């Protein structure tokens, strides 16, 4: 757990995201306290052509909180790319 926390605080590859050449979908919850929306926005902004979707009234478990939308959204996105 300590190693995971240390990695979360020091690991930064934001500058490398410009090298991503495949389609990318960044999804988050607007109310996520662990990975705040600004982090998702920052990641998406640094991946060329990335799609971003942020769920209203959802936190870190947005994929469970918004399952009725998350599952078809990600499936449709994957099928298109």
VEXZA-87187 format. One record per atom (N, C-alpha, C): x, y negated, z; residue number from 1; atom name. Coordinates in Angstrom, 2 decimals, m for minus. Layout:
N
NODE       u       v       w   i at
NODE       X       Y       Z NUM CA
...
# end
This chain:
81
NODE       u       v       w   i at
NODE    0.83    1.18    0.00   1  N
NODE    0.00    0.00    0.00   1 CA
NODE    0.88   m1.25    0.00   1  C
NODE    1.97   m1.20    0.75   2  N
NODE    2.87   m2.36    0.80   2 CA
NODE    3.49   m2.61   m0.57   2  C
NODE    3.90   m1.54   m1.26   3  N
NODE    4.50   m1.68   m2.58   3 CA
NODE    3.48   m2.25   m3.57   3  C
NODE    2.24   m1.82   m3.49   4  N
NODE    1.20   m2.34   m4.37   4 CA
NODE    0.98   m3.83   m4.12   4  C
NODE    0.93   m4.22   m2.86   5  N
NODE    0.75   m5.63   m2.51   5 CA
NODE    1.93   m6.46   m3.01   5  C
NODE    3.14   m5.95   m2.85   6  N
NODE    4.33   m6.67   m3.31   6 CA
NODE    4.30   m6.83   m4.83   6  C
NODE    3.92   m5.78   m5.53   7  N
NODE    3.84   m5.85   m6.99   7 CA
NODE    2.78   m6.85   m7.42   7  C
NODE    1.66   m6.86   m6.74   8  N
NODE    0.58   m7.78   m7.09   8 CA
NODE    1.01   m9.23   m6.92   8  C
NODE    1.89   m9.48   m5.97   9  N
NODE    2.32  m10.85   m5.72   9 CA
NODE    3.48  m11.29   m6.62   9  C
NODE    4.28  m10.34   m7.08  10  N
NODE    5.48  m10.75   m7.82  10 CA
NODE    5.46  m10.39   m9.31  10  C
NODE    4.62   m9.48   m9.71  11  N
NODE    4.58   m9.02  m11.11  11 CA
NODE    3.92  m10.09  m11.98  11  C
NODE    4.63  m10.56  m12.99  12  N
NODE    4.07  m11.59  m13.85  12 CA
NODE    4.56  m11.36  m15.29  12  C
NODE    3.67  m10.94  m16.13  13  N
NODE    4.00  m10.72  m17.54  13 CA
NODE    3.18  m11.63  m18.44  13  C
NODE    2.68  m12.72  m17.89  14  N
NODE    1.83  m13.63  m18.64  14 CA
NODE    2.49  m14.09  m19.94  14  C
NODE    3.76  m14.39  m19.90  15  N
NODE    4.46  m14.86  m21.10  15 CA
NODE    4.57  m13.79  m22.18  15  C
NODE    4.46  m12.53  m21.80  16  N
NODE    4.56  m11.44  m22.78  16 CA
NODE    3.23  m11.17  m23.50  16  C
NODE    2.14  m11.70  m22.98  17  N
NODE    0.83  m11.41  m23.56  17 CA
NODE    0.70  m11.93  m24.99  17  C
NODE    1.47  m12.93  m25.35  18  N
NODE    1.43  m13.45  m26.72  18 CA
NODE    1.87  m12.40  m27.73  18  C
NODE    2.52  m11.35  m27.26  19  N
NODE    3.00  m10.28  m28.13  19 CA
NODE    1.98   m9.17  m28.36  19  C
NODE    0.85   m9.24  m27.71  20  N
NODE   m0.20   m8.23  m27.91  20 CA
NODE   m0.74   m8.38  m29.32  20  C
NODE   m0.68   m7.32  m30.08  21  N
NODE   m1.09   m7.36  m31.49  21 CA
NODE   m2.43   m6.67  m31.76  21  C
NODE   m2.98   m6.01  m30.79  22  N
NODE   m4.24   m5.31  m30.98  22 CA
NODE   m5.39   m6.14  m30.37  22  C
NODE   m6.61   m5.85  m30.78  23  N
NODE   m7.74   m6.55  m30.19  23 CA
NODE   m7.78   m6.32  m28.68  23  C
NODE   m8.23   m7.33  m27.95  24  N
NODE   m8.29   m7.22  m26.49  24 CA
NODE   m9.61   m7.80  m25.99  24  C
NODE  m10.17   m7.14  m25.02  25  N
NODE  m11.38   m7.60  m24.34  25 CA
NODE  m11.04   m7.77  m22.87  25  C
NODE  m11.20   m8.97  m22.38  26  N
NODE  m10.95   m9.27  m20.97  26 CA
NODE  m12.30   m9.50  m20.32  26  C
NODE  m12.59   m8.75  m19.28  27  N
NODE  m13.89   m8.84  m18.60  27 CA
NODE  m13.64   m9.05  m17.12  27  C
NODE  m14.47   m9.88  m16.51  28  N
NODE  m14.36  m10.11  m15.08  28 CA
NODE  m15.67  m10.57  m14.50  28  C
NODE  m15.65  m10.74  m13.20  29  N
NODE  m16.82  m11.27  m12.49  29 CA
NODE  m16.52  m12.69  m12.03  29  C
NODE  m17.46  m13.58  m12.22  30  N
NODE  m17.25  m14.98  m11.84  30 CA
NODE  m17.06  m15.15  m10.33  30  C
NODE  m17.56  m14.21   m9.55  31  N
NODE  m17.46  m14.30   m8.09  31 CA
NODE  m16.40  m13.37   m7.51  31  C
NODE  m15.48  m12.89   m8.32  32  N
NODE  m14.43  m11.98   m7.88  32 CA
NODE  m13.44  m12.73   m6.99  32  C
NODE  m13.28  m12.28   m5.75  33  N
NODE  m12.34  m12.94   m4.83  33 CA
NODE  m10.95  m12.32   m4.92  33  C
NODE  m10.82  m11.12   m5.48  34  N
NODE   m9.52  m10.47   m5.61  34 CA
NODE   m8.81  m10.90   m6.90  34  C
NODE   m9.57  m11.00   m7.97  35  N
NODE   m9.04  m11.46   m9.25  35 CA
NODE   m9.95  m12.59   m9.71  35  C
NODE   m9.70  m13.79   m9.24  36  N
NODE  m10.59  m14.92   m9.55  36 CA
NODE  m10.73  m15.16  m11.05  36  C
NODE  m11.82  m15.78  m11.42  37  N
NODE  m12.13  m15.98  m12.84  37 CA
NODE  m11.01  m16.69  m13.57  37  C
NODE  m10.30  m17.59  m12.90  38  N
NODE   m9.22  m18.32  m13.59  38 CA
NODE   m8.14  m17.36  m14.07  38  C
NODE   m7.95  m16.25  m13.36  39  N
NODE   m6.95  m15.27  m13.80  39 CA
NODE   m7.40  m14.58  m15.09  39  C
NODE   m8.66  m14.22  m15.16  40  N
NODE   m9.19  m13.60  m16.39  40 CA
NODE   m9.11  m14.58  m17.54  40  C
NODE   m9.45  m15.84  m17.28  41  N
NODE   m9.39  m16.86  m18.31  41 CA
NODE   m7.95  m17.07  m18.79  41  C
NODE   m7.02  m17.05  m17.85  42  N
NODE   m5.61  m17.23  m18.19  42 CA
NODE   m5.09  m16.06  m19.03  42  C
NODE   m5.45  m14.85  m18.66  43  N
NODE   m5.03  m13.67  m19.43  43 CA
NODE   m5.60  m13.75  m20.84  43  C
NODE   m6.88  m14.00  m20.95  44  N
NODE   m7.52  m14.06  m22.27  44 CA
NODE   m6.92  m15.18  m23.12  44  C
NODE   m6.61  m16.31  m22.53  45  N
NODE   m6.05  m17.44  m23.27  45 CA
NODE   m4.65  m17.13  m23.80  45  C
NODE   m3.96  m16.20  m23.18  46  N
NODE   m2.59  m15.88  m23.59  46 CA
NODE   m2.48  m14.68  m24.52  46  C
NODE   m3.60  m14.00  m24.78  47  N
NODE   m3.62  m12.90  m25.74  47 CA
NODE   m4.26  m13.44  m27.02  47  C
NODE   m3.51  m13.46  m28.10  48  N
NODE   m4.06  m14.01  m29.34  48 CA
NODE   m5.37  m13.34  m29.76  48  C
NODE   m6.41  m14.15  m29.92  49  N
NODE   m7.70  m13.64  m30.39  49 CA
NODE   m8.49  m12.83  m29.38  49  C
NODE   m8.09  m12.83  m28.13  50  N
NODE   m8.80  m12.01  m27.13  50 CA
NODE  m10.23  m12.49  m26.94  50  C
NODE  m11.10  m11.55  m26.68  51  N
NODE  m12.48  m11.86  m26.31  51 CA
NODE  m12.56  m11.88  m24.79  51  C
NODE  m13.34  m12.79  m24.26  52  N
NODE  m13.51  m12.93  m22.80  52 CA
NODE  m14.98  m12.90  m22.46  52  C
NODE  m15.31  m12.11  m21.45  53  N
NODE  m16.67  m12.12  m20.92  53 CA
NODE  m16.58  m12.13  m19.40  53  C
NODE  m17.25  m13.09  m18.78  54  N
NODE  m17.31  m13.17  m17.32  54 CA
NODE  m18.76  m13.06  m16.88  54  C
NODE  m19.01  m12.14  m15.96  55  N
NODE  m20.37  m11.91  m15.48  55 CA
NODE  m20.74  m12.89  m14.38  55  C
NODE  m21.93  m13.48  m14.51  56  N
NODE  m22.50  m14.30  m13.45  56 CA
NODE  m22.85  m13.42  m12.26  56  C
NODE  m22.73  m13.95  m11.07  57  N
NODE  m23.16  m13.26   m9.84  57 CA
NODE  m22.56  m11.86   m9.70  57  C
NODE  m21.30  m11.70  m10.11  58  N
NODE  m20.63  m10.41  m10.00  58 CA
NODE  m19.22  m10.62   m9.47  58  C
NODE  m18.75   m9.64   m8.71  59  N
NODE  m17.43   m9.73   m8.12  59 CA
NODE  m16.46   m8.75   m8.76  59  C
NODE  m15.58   m8.20   m7.93  60  N
NODE  m14.51   m7.33   m8.41  60 CA
NODE  m15.04   m6.01   m8.98  60  C
NODE  m16.22   m5.61   m8.55  61  N
NODE  m16.82   m4.35   m9.04  61 CA
NODE  m17.88   m4.65  m10.10  61  C
NODE  m17.59   m5.64  m10.95  62  N
NODE  m18.55   m6.07  m11.97  62 CA
NODE  m19.01   m4.91  m12.84  62  C
NODE  m18.12   m3.94  m13.08  63  N
NODE  m18.50   m2.80  m13.94  63 CA
NODE  m19.58   m1.94  m13.30  63  C
NODE  m19.69   m1.97  m11.97  64  N
NODE  m20.77   m1.27  m11.27  64 CA
NODE  m21.96   m2.21  m11.08  64  C
NODE  m21.66   m3.45  m10.74  65  N
NODE  m22.72   m4.42  m10.47  65 CA
NODE  m23.54   m4.73  m11.72  65  C
NODE  m22.93   m4.65  m12.87  66  N
NODE  m23.58   m5.01  m14.14  66 CA
NODE  m23.54   m3.85  m15.13  66  C
NODE  m23.68   m2.65  m14.61  67  N
NODE  m23.53   m1.44  m15.42  67 CA
NODE  m24.45   m1.42  m16.64  67  C
NODE  m25.65   m1.91  m16.49  68  N
NODE  m26.60   m1.88  m17.61  68 CA
NODE  m26.13   m2.73  m18.78  68  C
NODE  m25.30   m3.73  m18.51  69  N
NODE  m24.73   m4.54  m19.58  69 CA
NODE  m23.31   m4.11  m19.90  69  C
NODE  m22.54   m3.77  m18.87  70  N
NODE  m21.12   m3.44  m19.06  70 CA
NODE  m20.92   m2.26  m20.00  70  C
NODE  m21.65   m1.18  m19.77  71  N
NODE  m21.46    0.02  m20.58  71 CA
NODE  m21.74   m0.23  m22.07  71  C
NODE  m22.89   m0.78  m22.44  72  N
NODE  m23.11   m1.02  m23.86  72 CA
NODE  m22.20   m2.11  m24.42  72  C
NODE  m21.87   m3.12  m23.63  73  N
NODE  m20.99   m4.20  m24.10  73 CA
NODE  m19.62   m3.64  m24.48  73  C
NODE  m19.04   m2.84  m23.60  74  N
NODE  m17.70   m2.31  m23.89  74 CA
NODE  m17.75   m1.27  m25.01  74  C
NODE  m18.78   m0.45  m25.03  75  N
NODE  m18.92    0.54  m26.10  75 CA
NODE  m19.06   m0.16  m27.45  75  C
NODE  m19.92   m1.16  m27.53  76  N
NODE  m20.11   m1.91  m28.79  76 CA
NODE  m18.80   m2.58  m29.21  76  C
NODE  m18.09   m3.17  m28.25  77  N
NODE  m16.83   m3.85  m28.57  77 CA
NODE  m15.82   m2.85  m29.12  77  C
NODE  m15.70   m1.70  m28.46  78  N
NODE  m14.76   m0.69  m28.92  78 CA
NODE  m15.11   m0.17  m30.32  78  C
NODE  m16.38    0.04  m30.58  79  N
NODE  m16.80    0.53  m31.89  79 CA
NODE  m16.51   m0.49  m33.00  79  C
NODE  m16.55   m1.77  m32.66  80  N
NODE  m16.28   m2.83  m33.64  80 CA
NODE  m14.79   m3.01  m33.88  80  C
NODE  m13.97   m2.53  m32.97  81  N
NODE  m12.53   m2.75  m33.08  81 CA
NODE  m11.78   m1.44  m33.22  81  C
# end
